[in-house]
Amino acid sequence: MSTVVKSKHAIENRPGWADEMAAMLEAYQQAGGEPAALQLPQVATLVVSANTVLMSHEIPGIHFQAEPLEHGVKATIQVEPNARIENPVHLCFGVIPAEGIQHILANYEIGDGAEVKFLAHCSFPNAVKVQHLMEGSIHVGKNASLTYTEEHFHGQTGGVEVLPRVRVKVDEGGRFNTTFVLTRGRIGRMVFDYEVEVAATAVVEMTTKAYGHADDEVVVKEVVHLNGEKARGLTRTRVAVRDQARSQVFTTMEGNAPGARGHMDCTEIVRDRAVAQNTPLVIVRDDQAQVTHEAAIGSVNRKELEALLARGLDEDEAVDLIIRGMIR
Amino acid sequence: MTEPILKIENLSLRREDRPILNDVNLEIYPAQVHALLGLNGSGKSSLAYTIMGCEGYTPDRGRILFEGKDITHLSITERARLGITLAWQEPARFEGIPVGKYVGLGVNPPDRERVIQALEAVALPAKVYGYRSADKTLSGGERKRVELAAVYAMRPRLAILDEPDSGIDILSLGEIANLIRRMAIEGVAVFLITHRDELVETADVVSLICAGTILFTGKPLEARRYFTSRCIPHLEALGSQPWDTSKPEVQEAFASNGLLKLVAQAAERQTGKEQSA
């Protein structure tokens, strides 16, 4: 049975809750989360296992609404205008069994002038055949600031398909800073699809980091429309692939207004028989806008490598250190 | 007499079909600062990379002996594990690798105190710099100091320092000079490539290199006298920049019976327009 739990660290009465929660906490930790943080009364928390909300804890200024779907959860997260949420909001999504589908419909509404940080961890530690679909809409109000950091752990089998599709709108003077990290364990298949509309004087920074092994597949699609005067956009993509893994990065930045400034920065490191591709697209529709891009695709930089070899590291250790640093 | 820790015998190197090093012979001793002076393009850094074993710097002829062992064909890693390391003139930047970790890479077994000590030796407080990334957010001077700290922390047997003074402000040169002396006192052989008098003063021995040839090795004062009285007039007369085709290009140089012998390619004839420009 799926249940919605609201407010406080409520303990669900249904049988098996404690076991499932313990499994989720372990998964949360594997994804890089700090389980202790979920227990703190001053920290807003939402924990979703498959289609069940295991924990939902609100604090002043932030509201969760969640309702179960057949294969997931529909959630609305609202931050009140001018609210300053001091501690990062912790979100945890996961599927513990080896097989399953998790469909998250998430709507984030950040009120004008509000300031909030989210730490989201998605974990599928036992996945053999798990699909995680995330359809999100994010609205960052006027002069509001949202920092959203999402870290994934997909286990070691490569049996996960992750399809996050998020549409973001940042109002005038707003800030949206997002970091997506999938660098531990296998990836499986991931299609990361973000599109952001940026209003006047608003700022967007998007960082994506992934490390693919075996036959993992990484697709990153990022589109930033700098629609407002003096809007700013930056995308940083760091992908490493080895074995037979594949990565494709498609980044589009549009400068559509006077004074808009955008930059796309992509580095992909390729080892073994892996293949990496980068397709930047720059569109400028205003003669006072400017968009730039830089990309480095290929093996590890020889100068960096030799600097580490000269400290006594062997080539594998040095390459691993460079890759780990890049995707850190 | 103490045996040299590094002995270079008849070393020659060609790159892209051009002679870079010509019959180089050199001995470096433990606990000694051995400076190498020469104009830009004379082969200083090439010699450093050849000693370190960098890609593309395999000699055509000659041997490199380290503590009596022929290391000419060893990898960089193997040389580093014997105790040779290099501080690059323009050190690489590393995204996501903290300064403290980078400095500690060659410290075996790991020793946190040694890393802190090394950072302090180059006036970088560990509390401020230890967790910063060794990336492009560091200034050129800061990155050079981090490189020196990494070399010092490693306790190498032979430290090759390629222009540790470039990009360092004048006030900090004294600190760098002190660190070089400190390394020598601790028994490290330092092979120092520099243009700065402040650092040449730390040297026990100075070698002069021109067009890939070691012309002179001796005391710093003698080297200065040799350089100003013999090298500069010749080089000024000939020019030494390979891209300046209006002057003869020095191909090879030999020191023989007190004479500097240069083999140069003839200059291109200039047109009147180019000359007036």
Interface residues (C-beta under 8 A of the other chain):
Chain A: R238 T267 N301 R302 K303 E304 E306 A307 L308 L309 A310 R311 G312 L313 D314 E315 L321 I322 R324 G325 M326 I327 R328
Chain B: M52 C54 E55 S75 I76 T77 R79 A80 R81 I84 T85 L86 W88 P91 A92 R93 F94 E95 G96 I97 L105 G106 N108 S133 A150 M154
